Amino acid sequence: MTGIACGAPTVEIIQQAYEQEAPSSGVRHDKGLKIVEASCDKGNESGRFLCQVSFVSEDDPDKRLYFDIVSAALTDKGWVLTSGLCKR
């Protein structure tokens, strides 16, 4: 059972939205990408949030920390990424 989200997306929500994009992302999808931190704005009237995320890739032998800005929106199908993390 899921409830209605009333706040900004969390690390877990953004990670899940990223994983849901895998089938349509093809080779751009990094199966080892792990979001470690997210800081989001208050969102706009349409329910879209801009979030600064930091992440690592398990495939990176140096385990560098990467950063990106993602746009996440709550839809009738749950949270989706509308830009960022290799989405074009």
C-alpha positions in Angstrom: 0.0 0.0 0.0 1.4 3.4 -0.9 0.4 6.8 0.4 0.3 10.2 -1.2 3.6 12.0 -1.0 3.4 15.5 0.2 7.0 16.6 0.2 10.1 16.6 -1.9 11.5 13.3 -3.2 14.0 11.4 -1.0 17.2 9.6 -2.1 15.2 6.4 -2.1 12.4 7.9 -4.3 14.9 9.3 -6.8 16.9 6.0 -6.9 13.6 4.1 -7.6 12.6 6.5 -10.3 16.0 6.1 -11.9 15.7 2.3 -11.8 12.2 2.5 -13.4 13.8 4.3 -16.4 16.2 1.3 -17.1 14.1 -0.3 -19.9 13.8 2.9 -21.9 17.4 4.2 -21.2 19.2 1.3 -22.9 23.0 1.6 -22.7 22.9 4.9 -20.9 21.5 3.3 -17.8 24.2 2.5 -15.2 23.0 -0.6 -13.2 25.6 0.2 -10.6 24.6 3.9 -10.0 23.8 4.6 -6.4 22.5 7.9 -5.2 24.0 8.8 -1.9 22.6 12.3 -1.2 19.8 14.5 -2.5 18.8 18.1 -1.8 15.6 19.3 -3.4 13.8 22.6 -3.7 10.3 23.2 -2.4 8.8 22.2 -5.8 6.5 24.2 -8.1 2.7 24.4 -8.5 2.8 21.4 -10.9 4.6 19.2 -8.4 8.0 19.2 -10.1 11.1 19.4 -7.9 14.7 20.2 -8.8 17.2 18.2 -6.8 21.0 18.2 -6.6 22.1 14.6 -6.2 25.5 13.1 -5.5 26.1 9.5 -6.7 28.7 6.8 -7.2 29.0 4.1 -9.8 29.9 0.6 -8.7 31.7 0.2 -12.1 34.1 3.1 -11.3 37.3 1.6 -9.9 38.2 4.9 -8.3 34.8 5.2 -6.6 34.6 8.9 -7.5 31.6 11.0 -6.3 29.6 12.5 -9.1 26.9 15.2 -9.1 23.9 16.0 -11.2 20.7 18.1 -11.1 17.5 16.1 -11.7 14.0 17.1 -12.2 11.5 14.8 -10.5 7.7 14.9 -10.7 5.0 13.1 -9.0 2.5 11.6 -11.5 -0.5 9.4 -11.4 2.0 6.5 -12.0 4.4 7.6 -9.2 7.6 9.5 -9.2 9.4 10.0 -12.6 12.6 11.8 -13.6 11.9 14.4 -16.2 15.6 15.4 -16.7 19.0 14.5 -15.3 21.0 11.3 -14.8 21.5 10.9 -18.5 17.9 11.6 -19.5 17.8 13.5 -22.7 
